Amino acid sequence: MPIFEYQCDHCKKEFERLVFAGEECDIQCPGCKSSEVTKKMSATSFMGTSIGTCAADAPKQFS
């Protein structure tokens, strides 16, 4: 259940959505209700050499 970032092609509003499998086609802009949206490329919050290490679990370097 990933969170994706979108931008409305009509009003240019940027927004995030938690998208379940099969719901990708039902995304609407929360501002103007347009279905013409583009999925944006976004950075991940993972760090380290293995998937599953979250940035919040990273060692504190500046104590």
Protein Blocks (a to p, Z undefined) as FASTA:
>chain_A
ZZdddddfklopacdddddehilmmcccfklopabdcddddddfbecjbehiafklpccf
bZZ
